Amino acid sequence: MEKDIVNIGKSVVIKGELNGSEDLTIEGHVEGTIQLRDHVLTIGPNGRIKAQVFAKAVIVLGEVTGNVTASDKVDIRDNGSVDGDIISPRVAIAEGAHFRGSVDMQRKAQPQAKTPQPQSAQPPAAQQKEQPSQQQPQPQPARA
């Protein structure tokens, strides 16, 4: 089967929410939210995005202003620009690309499943810390 790829031309301006279930290439202007959770979003060299982006993979050749979340990878190519935070397990920034923001390279499901175990151990420790702090104000040295 052929993969469907949709192109948004450079004269097209979209404001609002953009959802899709196929790969998308944007050469125009988009403001708002872009959601292609299981697909690839390519921002072409003429693309100008001011949006929160959610996709499987994001390839940036143009400009993105806003946070980018990808379940697979974010690739900022030469002359591409991202001004916002990136959340993705894989991030590539080419020489000549521009990036300003933070990167959170969170891993997939296995390490996240381990995270709740230490958290379940932390509340009893937090309770132990709270109990001595509650006991400390009672024997205050200011009374002596």
Sequence and secondary structure as in RCSB ss.txt:
>XXXX:A:sequence
MEKDIVNIGKSVVIKGELNGSEDLTIEGHVEGTIQLRDHVLTIGPNGRIKAQVFAKAVIVLGEVTGNVTASDKVD
IRDNGSVDGDIISPRVAIAEGAHFRGSVDMQRKAQPQAKTPQPQSAQPPAAQQKEQPSQQQPQPQPARA
>XXXX:A:secstr
    EEEE TT EEEEEEE SSEEEE SEEEEEEEEEEEEEEE TT EEEEEEEEEEEEESSEEES EEEEEEEE
E TT EEES EE SEEEE TT EEES EE    HHHHHHTHHHHHHHHHHHHHHHHHHHHTTTT GGG 
